[in-house]
Amino acid sequence: MLSKRVEILLDPAEMEALRRQAKKAKKSVGALIREAVKEKFLTPTPKERKEALKRLLSPQRAISFPSWKKIKRDLEDGMRRGIETD
């Protein structure tokens, strides 16, 4: 949902070019500007994506989980407590 407003000043030639482009794309000028802002400033670059993937896959990021035996025991204990309180 759109809830914030921004006012920008354009020269007449820029505004006309945007109107023509918006009409050609069957969009409003505002929608065209929002798309441009998302593409230019809010979308990660390929380099940023690659760095994020490296961080996700790095050994320092490795998460240690308890053994399956412990998880199973915790689940069974929780279920048993749930049954006992019913």
C-alpha positions as CSV (number, residue, x, y, z in Angstrom):
1,M,0.0,0.0,0.0
2,L,1.4,3.4,-1.0
3,S,1.3,5.8,1.9
4,K,4.2,8.3,1.5
5,R,4.4,11.2,-0.8
6,V,7.4,12.8,-2.5
7,E,7.4,15.9,-4.5
8,I,10.1,16.4,-7.3
9,L,10.6,19.2,-9.7
10,L,11.3,18.4,-13.4
11,D,11.8,20.7,-16.3
12,P,9.1,20.6,-18.9
13,A,11.1,18.4,-21.4
14,E,11.7,15.8,-18.7
15,M,8.1,15.7,-17.7
16,E,6.9,15.4,-21.3
17,A,9.4,12.6,-21.9
18,L,8.1,10.8,-18.8
19,R,4.5,11.3,-19.9
20,R,5.2,9.8,-23.3
21,Q,7.1,6.9,-21.8
22,A,4.3,6.3,-19.3
23,K,1.7,6.4,-22.1
24,K,3.7,4.0,-24.2
25,A,4.0,1.6,-21.2
26,K,0.3,2.1,-20.3
27,K,1.3,3.2,-16.8
28,S,1.1,6.4,-14.7
29,V,4.1,8.7,-14.5
30,G,4.2,7.8,-10.7
31,A,4.3,4.1,-11.4
32,L,7.1,4.7,-13.9
33,I,9.1,6.7,-11.3
34,R,8.5,4.1,-8.6
35,E,9.8,1.3,-10.9
36,A,12.9,3.4,-11.7
37,V,13.6,4.0,-8.0
38,K,13.2,0.3,-7.2
39,E,15.5,-0.7,-10.1
40,K,18.2,1.9,-9.4
41,F,18.3,2.1,-5.6
42,L,16.4,-0.8,-4.0
43,T,17.4,-3.8,-6.1
44,P,20.7,-5.5,-5.0
45,T,23.4,-5.4,-7.7
46,P,24.8,-8.7,-8.9
47,K,27.9,-8.0,-6.8
48,E,25.8,-7.5,-3.7
49,R,23.9,-10.8,-4.4
50,K,27.1,-12.7,-4.9
51,E,28.5,-11.4,-1.6
52,A,25.3,-12.2,0.2
53,L,25.4,-15.8,-1.1
54,K,29.0,-16.1,0.0
55,R,28.0,-15.0,3.5
56,L,25.2,-17.5,3.6
57,L,27.4,-20.4,2.5
58,S,30.4,-19.5,4.5
59,P,31.6,-22.0,7.2
60,Q,31.3,-19.2,9.8
61,R,27.6,-19.1,9.1
62,A,27.2,-22.8,9.8
63,I,24.4,-23.4,12.3
64,S,24.7,-26.2,14.8
65,F,21.5,-28.1,15.5
66,P,21.0,-30.6,18.3
67,S,21.1,-34.3,17.4
68,W,18.0,-35.9,16.1
69,K,17.9,-38.0,19.2
70,K,17.6,-34.9,21.4
71,I,15.0,-33.2,19.1
72,K,12.9,-36.4,19.2
73,R,13.2,-36.7,23.0
74,D,12.1,-33.0,23.4
75,L,9.2,-33.5,21.1
76,E,8.1,-36.6,22.9
77,D,8.4,-34.9,26.3
78,G,6.4,-31.9,25.0
79,M,3.7,-34.2,23.7
80,R,3.6,-36.2,26.9
81,R,3.2,-33.0,29.0
82,G,0.4,-31.9,26.6
83,I,-1.5,-35.2,27.0
84,E,-1.0,-35.1,30.8
85,T,-2.6,-31.6,31.1
86,D,-5.7,-32.6,29.1
